[in-house]
Amino acid sequence: MDKLAETAIGQIEKIFGTHPSFRRAHARGKSYRARFTATGLAGHLTTASHFQEGEIAAFVRFSHFSPDPTWADAMSPVKGMAVQFQLPNGEVTNIVGVTSPIFFARTPEIFTEMLGVVKSFKKGKPSLTELADLLADYPESGAMIANIRKMQAPSSFATGQYNSVHAFYFINQERQRQPVKYLWEPESGTETLSLLDAIALPIGFFETDMEDRIAKGPVMFRLNVILGQPGDPTDDPTKEWPENREKLTLGYLTITEKAPEVEKIMFDPTLVTEGIECSEDQILNFRHHAYKISHDRRISEI
């Protein structure tokens, strides 16, 4: 897996260029300090300490998906929200979400192979036509392209809805497993941009907008967990679960101020804590290796 991850990071650098001190994906973003207040509603599903009642500190990073930090905001319609919880025992755990509900590849092998043949990204102008032709060889990835075609970027980092994409397992005191997916929802409501409005935005608009919002008061998100049922795929990030699945509100995130020092943090989505386990999703577990390689290269360049 390490070797495959090295290949994938190498492909990303070859296609998008190497940008010293930047992440190899979601290169441009801003980090913030926050508080997470748990509702305790999932106490019967997981022993995870941060989902019991109470408040803890957290860090948040919002980002654009492109590995190239010079891309305009509109060229990265998918936005990211990574959260690191500071646990009472001194440990940390992460949730990584994006504004797309699904991923475009089911396995690391397919992900790496697709990176190797995408050429239109080299000049920062991804071609949906080329991607559509490419995905003819990867039919399981077609849903992602269909999703991107109809996707509207959020009007702000603060108005996006962020999905974990991958499934996890909650483990309770009886060692029972409940498959879940995370969903961050903005307390102020979801708002999106038309394509024309997005194209008109100057580079850095999302970062400036977030600073303006926080200067006026905290930005808040609600963390929901979607409860999977038997038959819901836990190993395939290219497939959504049915919309009628039950949701529980795990807690509320209150974002209060900038925290530029957090840019050095690695938001590994596989870094879980007692009461939570990673699913069988190959892409999820592949990310552990890819993030580590990207992080090590980035830190060596600072």
Summary of the structure (lengths in Angstrom):
residues: 302
radius of gyration: 18.4
end to end distance: 26.4
largest distance: 53.9
contacts: 968
relative contact order: 0.21
helix: 33%
strand: 26%
